[in-house]
């Protein structure tokens, strides 16, 4: 579990193909000495497992399924990535509950300046859009943001200067893809309601 508050802007050092995906090595300013093999860290919102480490860097396996469902396959050496270690009991929940299980890729439609901030508009698939609500939460490349407006399969978020400086959003341009994770609570509510309706139909 994660919070969507990005801890570090890491840099991809290498991507080595394997029979089952790739091994990605990332340079980071996170305290690697405090990271253990087997720890979960989100990379652009996708939960990955640390398989090896050395001073200033760690390596993680990326499965073929993760490559299919996220934009991690588009990364290359030098790419910047959002990093967040998993939530602990003593950590402030400054964003929202993020699972690190990306729903799919979205596309940046436009980026408009609003003072020092930027208004980003994204397009997502209908299967993702159904779980978005105005003033609700969404994780974009792992960063917790608030849905500013919503119309059909497009939604907008306001990105403040701090977030632009500290996440990959500061490097993005219109047309770029991003990893999207919608609010898991909405999915649970939907499943409960569907189960209730099914039970009622069976009872009648």
Z-matrix of the N, CA and C atoms (Angstrom, degrees):
N
C 1 1.457
C 2 1.526 1 109.51
N 3 1.336 2 116.27 1 145.24
C 4 1.453 3 121.55 2 -176.59
C 5 1.533 4 109.31 3 -136.79
N 6 1.340 5 116.28 4 175.36
C 7 1.465 6 120.38 5 -176.41
C 8 1.519 7 113.24 6 -111.88
N 9 1.339 8 117.85 7 -15.36
C 10 1.452 9 120.11 8 -175.80
C 11 1.518 10 113.16 9 82.15
N 12 1.335 11 117.57 10 7.97
C 13 1.461 12 121.58 11 174.62
C 14 1.527 13 107.47 12 -97.89
N 15 1.313 14 117.19 13 107.51
C 16 1.460 15 122.56 14 -173.53
C 17 1.529 16 110.25 15 -67.61
N 18 1.339 17 115.94 16 131.86
C 19 1.462 18 120.87 17 -177.82
C 20 1.525 19 112.84 18 -95.47
N 21 1.315 20 116.86 19 -28.72
C 22 1.465 21 118.67 20 -176.31
C 23 1.518 22 110.01 21 -155.33
N 24 1.313 23 115.21 22 148.85
C 25 1.454 24 122.85 23 173.46
C 26 1.522 25 106.33 24 -102.64
N 27 1.335 26 115.13 25 96.67
C 28 1.454 27 120.15 26 -176.00
C 29 1.518 28 111.84 27 -86.19
N 30 1.344 29 114.90 28 174.70
C 31 1.465 30 121.33 29 179.49
C 32 1.523 31 109.59 30 -129.01
N 33 1.323 32 116.22 31 129.03
C 34 1.464 33 120.75 32 178.27
C 35 1.527 34 108.94 33 -69.16
N 36 1.335 35 115.43 34 126.25
C 37 1.466 36 119.85 35 177.05
C 38 1.526 37 111.42 36 -94.77
N 39 1.333 38 116.69 37 -39.78
C 40 1.466 39 118.92 38 -178.81
C 41 1.517 40 110.24 39 -159.45
N 42 1.334 41 115.44 40 157.10
C 43 1.460 42 123.70 41 173.09
C 44 1.524 43 106.90 42 -133.81
N 45 1.320 44 115.66 43 112.43
C 46 1.459 45 120.06 44 -176.59
C 47 1.526 46 109.78 45 -110.11
N 48 1.340 47 117.57 46 116.89
C 49 1.468 48 120.90 47 -179.72
C 50 1.532 49 111.62 48 -61.60
N 51 1.332 50 114.54 49 143.59
C 52 1.460 51 121.72 50 173.94
C 53 1.528 52 107.49 51 -128.65
N 54 1.331 53 116.36 52 177.67
C 55 1.455 54 120.14 53 178.28
C 56 1.522 55 112.00 54 -65.04
N 57 1.347 56 116.79 55 -23.26
C 58 1.464 57 121.03 56 -174.46
C 59 1.524 58 113.68 57 -115.49
N 60 1.319 59 118.61 58 7.37
C 61 1.458 60 121.07 59 -178.73
C 62 1.511 61 110.89 60 153.32
N 63 1.338 62 116.45 61 -125.47
C 64 1.461 63 120.70 62 175.90
C 65 1.519 64 109.18 63 -144.11
N 66 1.333 65 115.49 64 160.50
C 67 1.458 66 121.84 65 168.50
C 68 1.520 67 106.54 66 -108.89
N 69 1.320 68 116.71 67 122.16
C 70 1.457 69 121.85 68 -178.05
C 71 1.524 70 109.02 69 -105.98
N 72 1.321 71 116.02 70 131.46
C 73 1.461 72 121.87 71 176.13
C 74 1.517 73 108.61 72 -110.66
N 75 1.334 74 116.06 73 130.22
C 76 1.460 75 122.21 74 -173.21
C 77 1.520 76 110.34 75 -125.25
N 78 1.323 77 115.41 76 131.14
C 79 1.458 78 120.86 77 172.79
C 80 1.522 79 107.91 78 -85.09
N 81 1.331 80 116.46 79 136.09
C 82 1.459 81 120.31 80 -172.97
C 83 1.518 82 111.58 81 -145.58
N 84 1.334 83 115.52 82 155.23
C 85 1.464 84 120.97 83 172.23
C 86 1.522 85 110.99 84 -97.44
N 87 1.345 86 116.89 85 2.52
C 88 1.465 87 119.52 86 174.00
C 89 1.532 88 109.54 87 -62.39
N 90 1.332 89 118.39 88 152.92
C 91 1.468 90 120.73 89 179.09
C 92 1.531 91 111.00 90 -71.67
N 93 1.315 92 116.61 91 90.98
C 94 1.464 93 121.27 92 -174.62
C 95 1.523 94 111.62 93 -60.42
N 96 1.325 95 117.19 94 -29.88
C 97 1.469 96 120.22 95 178.99
C 98 1.522 97 111.56 96 -61.36
N 99 1.343 98 117.12 97 -25.07
C 100 1.463 99 121.12 98 -179.85
C 101 1.532 100 112.05 99 -92.19
N 102 1.320 101 116.88 100 -1.63
C 103 1.465 102 121.60 101 179.47
C 104 1.518 103 108.84 102 -98.55
N 105 1.324 104 116.58 103 132.71
C 106 1.461 105 121.55 104 -178.47
C 107 1.522 106 110.63 105 -107.15
N 108 1.328 107 115.64 106 153.74
C 109 1.452 108 119.70 107 172.81
C 110 1.531 109 107.90 108 -60.20
N 111 1.311 110 117.13 109 132.61
C 112 1.461 111 121.24 110 -176.75
C 113 1.512 112 113.88 111 97.41
N 114 1.344 113 117.71 112 -9.80
C 115 1.470 114 120.43 113 177.69
C 116 1.527 115 110.70 114 -67.51
N 117 1.321 116 115.19 115 150.74
C 118 1.466 117 121.33 116 176.83
C 119 1.522 118 110.09 117 -97.50
N 120 1.327 119 115.92 118 132.45
C 121 1.459 120 122.51 119 177.08
C 122 1.525 121 107.03 120 -137.86
N 123 1.328 122 116.64 121 136.16
C 124 1.466 123 117.85 122 176.15
C 125 1.521 124 109.72 123 -85.89
N 126 1.331 125 114.52 124 136.42
C 127 1.456 126 122.80 125 175.16
C 128 1.523 127 106.17 126 -117.16
N 129 1.329 128 116.49 127 110.16
C 130 1.472 129 121.43 128 -173.35
C 131 1.528 130 111.09 129 51.33
N 132 1.317 131 115.17 130 38.79
C 133 1.455 132 120.58 131 174.79
C 134 1.507 133 115.81 132 90.18
N 135 1.334 134 118.50 133 -8.13
C 136 1.467 135 121.58 134 -179.79
C 137 1.522 136 109.77 135 -98.04
N 138 1.314 137 116.21 136 124.46
C 139 1.464 138 121.41 137 -178.83
C 140 1.526 139 109.78 138 -72.47
N 141 1.338 140 116.79 139 119.57
C 142 1.454 141 123.26 140 178.74
C 143 1.524 142 109.63 141 -125.67
N 144 1.333 143 116.35 142 162.64
C 145 1.459 144 122.21 143 -176.49
C 146 1.523 145 110.56 144 -111.14
N 147 1.319 146 116.05 145 131.73
C 148 1.464 147 121.47 146 178.29
C 149 1.528 148 109.44 147 -70.51
N 150 1.339 149 116.78 148 125.91
C 151 1.472 150 120.83 149 -179.20
C 152 1.525 151 112.13 150 -110.65
N 153 1.328 152 117.69 151 -19.68
C 154 1.462 153 121.27 152 174.84
C 155 1.520 154 108.02 153 -160.37
N 156 1.320 155 115.81 154 163.24
C 157 1.465 156 119.50 155 179.92
C 158 1.516 157 109.73 156 -155.01
N 159 1.326 158 114.84 157 159.57
C 160 1.459 159 123.36 158 172.81
C 161 1.516 160 105.68 159 -152.77
N 162 1.327 161 118.83 160 169.24
C 163 1.466 162 119.15 161 -175.48
C 164 1.536 163 112.72 162 -52.38
N 165 1.346 164 115.22 163 122.12
C 166 1.448 165 121.00 164 175.62
C 167 1.510 166 116.38 165 81.86
N 168 1.337 167 117.38 166 4.79
C 169 1.465 168 119.30 167 -178.14
C 170 1.524 169 110.77 168 -157.15
N 171 1.330 170 115.28 169 159.86
C 172 1.460 171 121.17 170 172.53
C 173 1.518 172 108.73 171 -147.18
N 174 1.330 173 115.10 172 158.64
C 175 1.467 174 121.25 173 179.89
C 176 1.515 175 109.27 174 -117.87
N 177 1.356 176 115.84 175 149.01
C 178 1.450 177 121.61 176 -176.65
C 179 1.521 178 109.34 177 -141.60
N 180 1.324 179 115.95 178 144.54
C 181 1.458 180 120.56 179 173.84
C 182 1.526 181 109.62 180 -79.83
N 183 1.325 182 116.23 181 138.44
C 184 1.463 183 121.84 182 173.40
C 185 1.518 184 107.03 183 -121.34
N 186 1.333 185 116.44 184 115.08
C 187 1.459 186 120.58 185 -176.44
C 188 1.517 187 111.94 186 -73.83
N 189 1.326 188 115.68 187 163.40
C 190 1.465 189 120.71 188 177.39
C 191 1.521 190 110.66 189 -60.86
N 192 1.333 191 118.12 190 -37.36
C 193 1.461 192 121.64 191 178.96
C 194 1.522 193 111.25 192 -63.73
N 195 1.335 194 116.83 193 -41.93
C 196 1.459 195 120.54 194 178.05
C 197 1.519 196 110.84 195 -64.24
N 198 1.330 197 117.19 196 -38.96
C 199 1.462 198 120.29 197 177.01
C 200 1.523 199 111.58 198 -63.22
N 201 1.342 200 116.55 199 -35.24
C 202 1.466 201 120.49 200 179.15
C 203 1.528 202 112.50 201 -71.08
N 204 1.320 203 116.58 202 -35.72
C 205 1.468 204 120.83 203 -171.30
C 206 1.523 205 114.31 204 -95.01
N 207 1.322 206 117.97 205 -8.73
C 208 1.462 207 121.34 206 -176.59
C 209 1.527 208 109.98 207 -130.44
N 210 1.314 209 115.10 208 179.19
C 211 1.457 210 120.48 209 176.30
C 212 1.514 211 113.28 210 -94.40
N 213 1.342 212 117.87 211 12.69
C 214 1.462 213 119.69 212 -177.59
C 215 1.530 214 112.12 213 -63.80
N 216 1.326 215 116.90 214 -25.92
C 217 1.455 216 119.94 215 178.78
C 218 1.520 217 113.06 216 -67.13
N 219 1.340 218 117.46 217 -15.42
C 220 1.458 219 121.48 218 179.96
C 221 1.530 220 112.16 219 -87.73
N 222 1.341 221 116.63 220 -7.96
C 223 1.462 222 119.86 221 -179.10
C 224 1.523 223 110.89 222 -69.67
N 225 1.327 224 115.31 223 156.06
C 226 1.459 225 121.85 224 176.85
C 227 1.525 226 107.90 225 -148.59
N 228 1.325 227 118.47 226 165.19
C 229 1.467 228 119.47 227 177.56
C 230 1.517 229 111.46 228 -52.59
N 231 1.328 230 115.95 229 129.85
C 232 1.464 231 121.57 230 -177.55
C 233 1.507 232 113.35 231 100.03
N 234 1.345 233 118.24 232 -16.47
C 235 1.467 234 120.86 233 177.53
C 236 1.526 235 110.24 234 -63.57
N 237 1.319 236 116.02 235 140.74
C 238 1.467 237 120.88 236 176.03
C 239 1.522 238 108.84 237 -90.99
N 240 1.322 239 116.54 238 143.70
C 241 1.464 240 121.51 239 -177.19
C 242 1.525 241 110.42 240 -137.43
N 243 1.331 242 115.52 241 145.80
C 244 1.459 243 121.85 242 175.20
C 245 1.520 244 109.60 243 -80.43
N 246 1.330 245 116.69 244 132.75
C 247 1.460 246 121.91 245 -179.24
C 248 1.525 247 110.77 246 -124.14
N 249 1.330 248 115.48 247 137.92
C 250 1.468 249 121.06 248 172.78
C 251 1.519 250 109.29 249 -146.75
N 252 1.343 251 115.28 250 129.73
C 253 1.459 252 119.49 251 173.87
C 254 1.520 253 110.02 252 -77.58
N 255 1.321 254 116.30 253 160.48
C 256 1.465 255 120.15 254 -174.23
C 257 1.525 256 111.61 255 -66.56
N 258 1.314 257 114.47 256 156.30
C 259 1.454 258 122.94 257 -178.66
C 260 1.526 259 110.71 258 -67.94
N 261 1.339 260 116.45 259 134.46
C 262 1.460 261 121.90 260 173.75
C 263 1.526 262 108.68 261 -116.45
N 264 1.323 263 116.31 262 165.84
C 265 1.465 264 120.15 263 -176.21
C 266 1.522 265 112.25 264 -63.19
N 267 1.327 266 117.84 265 -26.50
C 268 1.454 267 120.10 266 -178.32
C 269 1.519 268 113.84 267 -93.70
N 270 1.335 269 117.00 268 7.54
C 271 1.465 270 121.19 269 -175.73
C 272 1.518 271 110.90 270 -96.19
N 273 1.333 272 116.41 271 138.10
C 274 1.456 273 120.39 272 177.95
C 275 1.529 274 110.09 273 -69.47
N 276 1.332 275 115.76 274 135.88
C 277 1.459 276 120.99 275 177.20
C 278 1.521 277 107.80 276 -91.91
N 279 1.346 278 115.50 277 80.44
C 280 1.457 279 120.04 278 -174.54
C 281 1.515 280 113.65 279 -82.42
N 282 1.333 281 117.52 280 -18.29
C 283 1.458 282 120.77 281 -179.46
C 284 1.513 283 110.58 282 -107.81
N 285 1.356 284 116.72 283 -112.66
C 286 1.453 285 121.31 284 173.26
C 287 1.517 286 107.70 285 -146.58
N 288 1.315 287 117.85 286 171.61
C 289 1.457 288 120.83 287 -177.97
C 290 1.523 289 110.20 288 -70.49
N 291 1.319 290 115.61 289 117.42
C 292 1.458 291 123.09 290 -178.19
C 293 1.525 292 108.04 291 -118.84
N 294 1.327 293 117.17 292 130.26
C 295 1.466 294 120.35 293 -176.34
C 296 1.524 295 112.66 294 -86.67
N 297 1.331 296 117.00 295 -23.12
C 298 1.457 297 119.82 296 -174.58
C 299 1.511 298 112.53 297 82.54
N 300 1.347 299 116.71 298 9.40
C 301 1.466 300 122.26 299 176.81
C 302 1.529 301 107.68 300 -103.67
N 303 1.311 302 115.52 301 96.11
C 304 1.464 303 121.88 302 -173.94
C 305 1.523 304 110.55 303 -65.22
N 306 1.341 305 116.64 304 133.49
C 307 1.466 306 121.26 305 178.19
C 308 1.524 307 111.58 306 -75.38
N 309 1.322 308 116.20 307 -32.71
C 310 1.451 309 120.17 308 -178.95
C 311 1.514 310 110.41 309 162.80
N 312 1.314 311 115.68 310 -177.31
C 313 1.463 312 120.73 311 -178.42
C 314 1.522 313 110.69 312 -92.78
N 315 1.321 314 115.13 313 143.94
C 316 1.456 315 122.02 314 171.65
C 317 1.518 316 108.91 315 -117.21
N 318 1.332 317 116.68 316 173.54
C 319 1.462 318 121.24 317 -178.40
C 320 1.522 319 109.62 318 -127.91
N 321 1.333 320 115.62 319 137.74
C 322 1.463 321 119.86 320 176.25
C 323 1.529 322 109.00 321 -76.63
N 324 1.327 323 116.17 322 119.67
C 325 1.462 324 121.83 323 179.42
C 326 1.518 325 110.40 324 -84.05
N 327 1.337 326 116.34 325 -43.85
C 328 1.473 327 119.82 326 -178.42
C 329 1.514 328 109.99 327 -158.53
N 330 1.331 329 114.90 328 157.88
C 331 1.462 330 122.89 329 174.36
C 332 1.521 331 106.89 330 -133.40
N 333 1.338 332 116.51 331 116.08
C 334 1.464 333 120.67 332 -176.49
C 335 1.528 334 110.26 333 -118.40
N 336 1.343 335 117.59 334 128.93
C 337 1.470 336 120.23 335 177.18
C 338 1.523 337 110.96 336 -64.63
N 339 1.323 338 115.50 337 138.40
C 340 1.468 339 122.00 338 172.04
C 341 1.520 340 106.88 339 -136.72
N 342 1.336 341 116.09 340 86.38
C 343 1.457 342 120.12 341 -170.83
C 344 1.519 343 108.24 342 68.21
N 345 1.324 344 116.68 343 -131.50
C 346 1.464 345 120.88 344 177.45
C 347 1.521 346 111.50 345 -85.82
N 348 1.317 347 117.36 346 -8.54
C 349 1.461 348 121.87 347 179.23
C 350 1.530 349 110.11 348 -91.58
N 351 1.325 350 115.36 349 177.02
C 352 1.451 351 120.90 350 177.96
C 353 1.528 352 108.97 351 -135.66
N 354 1.342 353 115.78 352 137.47
C 355 1.451 354 121.25 353 175.74
C 356 1.531 355 107.58 354 -98.30
N 357 1.330 356 115.71 355 109.84
C 358 1.457 357 121.98 356 179.22
C 359 1.523 358 109.34 357 -95.23
N 360 1.326 359 116.36 358 134.49
C 361 1.462 360 121.23 359 172.14
C 362 1.523 361 108.07 360 -116.42
N 363 1.329 362 115.19 361 131.48
C 364 1.463 363 122.28 362 -176.62
C 365 1.521 364 110.15 363 -119.41
N 366 1.316 365 115.12 364 153.14
C 367 1.462 366 121.77 365 172.04
C 368 1.528 367 108.29 366 -117.51
N 369 1.333 368 115.95 367 132.56
C 370 1.459 369 120.97 368 179.26
C 371 1.523 370 109.44 369 -129.66
N 372 1.310 371 115.97 370 168.27
C 373 1.461 372 120.65 371 177.62
C 374 1.531 373 110.00 372 -70.54
N 375 1.337 374 117.90 373 154.06
C 376 1.471 375 120.53 374 178.87
C 377 1.524 376 112.88 375 -54.62
N 378 1.331 377 117.84 376 -34.72
C 379 1.463 378 120.79 377 -179.35
C 380 1.522 379 111.90 378 -64.37
N 381 1.337 380 116.89 379 -26.08
C 382 1.464 381 121.08 380 175.96
C 383 1.519 382 111.05 381 -88.11
N 384 1.328 383 116.05 382 -40.34
C 385 1.469 384 120.71 383 -176.09
C 386 1.528 385 111.92 384 -60.08
N 387 1.315 386 117.89 385 -31.00
C 388 1.466 387 121.03 386 -177.10
C 389 1.528 388 112.53 387 -62.83
N 390 1.335 389 117.18 388 -20.68
C 391 1.465 390 120.70 389 -178.30
C 392 1.526 391 112.79 390 -99.51
N 393 1.317 392 117.64 391 6.02
C 394 1.454 393 121.42 392 179.20
C 395 1.524 394 110.26 393 -96.79
N 396 1.318 395 116.63 394 141.54
C 397 1.467 396 122.04 395 175.50
C 398 1.527 397 108.24 396 -136.88
N 399 1.327 398 116.52 397 146.14
C 400 1.455 399 119.85 398 177.34
C 401 1.522 400 110.23 399 -61.36
N 402 1.316 401 115.14 400 135.87
C 403 1.470 402 125.22 401 -176.60
C 404 1.531 403 111.66 402 71.33
N 405 1.338 404 116.98 403 7.90
C 406 1.452 405 120.93 404 174.84
C 407 1.521 406 110.14 405 -89.25
N 408 1.332 407 115.60 406 176.53
C 409 1.458 408 121.37 407 -176.61
C 410 1.520 409 111.81 408 -98.50
N 411 1.336 410 114.99 409 149.68
C 412 1.459 411 121.97 410 174.41
C 413 1.530 412 107.06 411 -148.02
N 414 1.334 413 116.60 412 145.11
C 415 1.461 414 120.93 413 175.57
C 416 1.526 415 108.20 414 -103.76
N 417 1.324 416 115.98 415 122.51
C 418 1.465 417 122.22 416 179.38
C 419 1.517 418 108.13 417 -115.74
N 420 1.335 419 116.33 418 115.12
C 421 1.470 420 121.15 419 -171.33
C 422 1.523 421 110.03 420 50.79
N 423 1.333 422 115.58 421 34.68
C 424 1.464 423 121.64 422 176.62
C 425 1.507 424 115.32 423 87.40
N 426 1.333 425 118.57 424 -7.76
C 427 1.464 426 121.87 425 -178.52
C 428 1.524 427 110.37 426 -90.08
N 429 1.318 428 116.58 427 127.79
C 430 1.461 429 122.26 428 -179.94
C 431 1.525 430 110.00 429 -74.64
N 432 1.343 431 115.74 430 121.56
C 433 1.464 432 121.43 431 -179.90
C 434 1.520 433 109.76 432 -136.39
N 435 1.326 434 115.72 433 164.68
C 436 1.457 435 121.64 434 -178.98
C 437 1.522 436 110.08 435 -106.69
N 438 1.331 437 115.87 436 131.82
C 439 1.460 438 121.10 437 177.96
C 440 1.527 439 108.67 438 -67.40
N 441 1.339 440 115.47 439 119.43
C 442 1.464 441 120.93 440 -175.87
C 443 1.525 442 111.13 441 -85.94
N 444 1.312 443 116.30 442 -43.23
C 445 1.460 444 121.54 443 176.99
C 446 1.516 445 108.09 444 -150.43
N 447 1.326 446 116.23 445 159.00
C 448 1.463 447 121.04 446 -174.32
C 449 1.523 448 108.87 447 -145.48
N 450 1.342 449 115.93 448 128.35
C 451 1.456 450 121.14 449 176.54
C 452 1.518 451 108.48 450 -145.60
N 453 1.321 452 115.10 451 114.27
C 454 1.463 453 121.38 452 -177.88
C 455 1.532 454 109.70 453 55.21
N 456 1.333 455 117.73 454 -117.97
C 457 1.468 456 120.68 455 -178.02
C 458 1.523 457 112.37 456 -101.52
N 459 1.325 458 117.41 457 12.14
C 460 1.461 459 121.77 458 177.60
C 461 1.527 460 109.97 459 -110.82
N 462 1.318 461 115.76 460 141.44
C 463 1.461 462 119.57 461 174.09
C 464 1.522 463 108.84 462 -144.09
N 465 1.335 464 115.56 463 156.86
C 466 1.461 465 121.33 464 -178.22
C 467 1.519 466 111.00 465 -122.36
N 468 1.320 467 115.25 466 150.74
C 469 1.462 468 122.24 467 173.87
C 470 1.520 469 108.62 468 -135.93
N 471 1.304 470 116.00 469 148.43
C 472 1.458 471 121.74 470 175.30
C 473 1.526 472 107.83 471 -95.54
N 474 1.322 473 116.75 472 126.40
C 475 1.469 474 121.12 473 -178.16
C 476 1.526 475 108.33 474 -113.22
N 477 1.329 476 115.64 475 117.61
C 478 1.463 477 121.44 476 -176.53
C 479 1.533 478 110.52 477 -78.66
N 480 1.342 479 117.96 478 163.16
C 481 1.463 480 121.27 479 -177.35
C 482 1.531 481 114.01 480 -54.87
N 483 1.330 482 117.58 481 -40.61
C 484 1.468 483 120.03 482 -179.93
C 485 1.522 484 111.16 483 -59.24
N 486 1.336 485 116.82 484 -44.92
C 487 1.464 486 120.80 485 179.89
C 488 1.523 487 110.86 486 -67.18
N 489 1.323 488 117.50 487 -36.22
C 490 1.466 489 120.72 488 176.75
C 491 1.526 490 111.36 489 -62.64
N 492 1.342 491 116.36 490 -37.79
C 493 1.465 492 120.45 491 -179.23
C 494 1.525 493 112.54 492 -74.57
N 495 1.334 494 116.26 493 -33.85
C 496 1.463 495 120.23 494 -168.38
C 497 1.521 496 114.89 495 -102.45
N 498 1.332 497 117.98 496 0.45
C 499 1.467 498 121.04 497 -179.87
C 500 1.527 499 110.41 498 -134.22
N 501 1.318 500 115.13 499 172.82
C 502 1.464 501 120.66 500 179.48
C 503 1.524 502 112.50 501 -67.53
N 504 1.329 503 117.48 502 -15.47
C 505 1.465 504 119.35 503 -179.07
C 506 1.533 505 111.97 504 -60.30
N 507 1.322 506 116.68 505 -26.81
C 508 1.451 507 120.16 506 178.60
C 509 1.520 508 113.63 507 -68.47
N 510 1.349 509 116.80 508 -15.33
C 511 1.470 510 121.13 509 -179.92
C 512 1.527 511 112.50 510 -103.90
N 513 1.311 512 116.75 511 -7.46
C 514 1.462 513 120.10 512 -171.76
C 515 1.529 514 112.58 513 -77.13
N 516 1.346 515 114.33 514 155.28
C 517 1.454 516 121.73 515 176.33
C 518 1.527 517 108.93 516 -132.36
N 519 1.319 518 116.13 517 161.71
C 520 1.467 519 120.31 518 176.57
C 521 1.527 520 109.16 519 -56.40
N 522 1.327 521 115.57 520 136.15
C 523 1.456 522 121.77 521 -177.95
C 524 1.506 523 113.61 522 98.57
N 525 1.342 524 117.73 523 -18.86
C 526 1.463 525 121.00 524 178.99
C 527 1.523 526 110.83 525 -69.52
N 528 1.323 527 116.08 526 152.89
C 529 1.455 528 120.87 527 176.84
C 530 1.526 529 110.12 528 -96.66
N 531 1.315 530 115.95 529 153.36
C 532 1.467 531 122.49 530 178.33
C 533 1.526 532 108.27 531 -139.75
N 534 1.323 533 115.57 532 155.49
C 535 1.463 534 120.90 533 174.84
C 536 1.526 535 109.29 534 -83.82
N 537 1.331 536 116.15 535 133.64
C 538 1.460 537 121.67 536 -178.15
C 539 1.525 538 110.11 537 -118.14
N 540 1.331 539 115.60 538 130.36
C 541 1.472 540 120.90 539 168.81
C 542 1.518 541 108.13 540 -127.47
N 543 1.318 542 116.71 541 116.61
C 544 1.459 543 120.91 542 178.51
C 545 1.523 544 109.81 543 -79.84
N 546 1.314 545 115.62 544 168.21
C 547 1.465 546 122.24 545 -174.97
C 548 1.528 547 110.30 546 -64.65
N 549 1.322 548 116.55 547 120.26
C 550 1.464 549 120.81 548 -177.64
C 551 1.529 550 112.11 549 -64.05
N 552 1.331 551 118.09 550 -28.02
C 553 1.464 552 120.05 551 -178.58
C 554 1.522 553 111.16 552 -63.27
N 555 1.337 554 116.78 553 -36.02
C 556 1.463 555 120.42 554 178.72
C 557 1.526 556 110.27 555 -63.79
N 558 1.325 557 116.90 556 -38.08
C 559 1.468 558 121.31 557 179.96
C 560 1.525 559 110.67 558 -66.40
N 561 1.339 560 116.57 559 -40.69
C 562 1.462 561 119.75 560 179.16
C 563 1.529 562 111.08 561 -65.04
N 564 1.342 563 116.00 562 -42.06
C 565 1.465 564 119.92 563 178.96
C 566 1.527 565 109.79 564 -60.76
N 567 1.338 566 116.56 565 -44.89
C 568 1.455 567 120.21 566 179.91
C 569 1.529 568 110.74 567 -59.67
N 570 1.327 569 116.38 568 -44.78
C 571 1.467 570 119.90 569 -177.67
C 572 1.525 571 111.35 570 -63.74
N 573 1.330 572 116.56 571 -40.01
C 574 1.466 573 120.57 572 178.55
C 575 1.522 574 110.34 573 -63.45
N 576 1.345 575 116.63 574 -44.75
C 577 1.465 576 120.63 575 -178.84
C 578 1.527 577 111.31 576 -65.22
N 579 1.337 578 116.93 577 -40.30
C 580 1.460 579 120.39 578 177.96
C 581 1.523 580 110.64 579 -63.72
N 582 1.332 581 116.49 580 -40.97
C 583 1.454 582 120.67 581 179.37
C 584 1.530 583 110.88 582 -64.17
N 585 1.338 584 116.67 583 -38.80
C 586 1.463 585 120.21 584 178.33
C 587 1.525 586 111.13 585 -65.31
N 588 1.329 587 115.86 586 -44.32
C 589 1.471 588 119.59 587 179.63
C 590 1.524 589 111.09 588 -63.32
N 591 1.333 590 116.90 589 -38.80
C 592 1.456 591 121.59 590 178.30
C 593 1.525 592 110.77 591 -64.02
N 594 1.346 593 114.99 592 -42.69
C 595 1.463 594 119.86 593 -179.95
C 596 1.529 595 110.91 594 -64.56
N 597 1.328 596 116.82 595 -39.97
C 598 1.457 597 120.84 596 178.68
C 599 1.523 598 111.11 597 -64.65
N 600 1.336 599 115.12 598 -41.85
C 601 1.463 600 119.21 599 178.96
C 602 1.512 601 112.70 600 -63.80
N 603 1.339 602 115.45 601 -38.23
C 604 1.464 603 119.94 602 178.02
C 605 1.523 604 111.67 603 -67.05
N 606 1.368 605 114.48 604 -39.98
C 607 1.470 606 120.17 605 -178.07
C 608 1.530 607 112.17 606 -66.61
N 609 1.335 608 115.13 607 -33.13
C 610 1.469 609 118.00 608 -178.01
C 611 1.536 610 111.37 609 -82.76
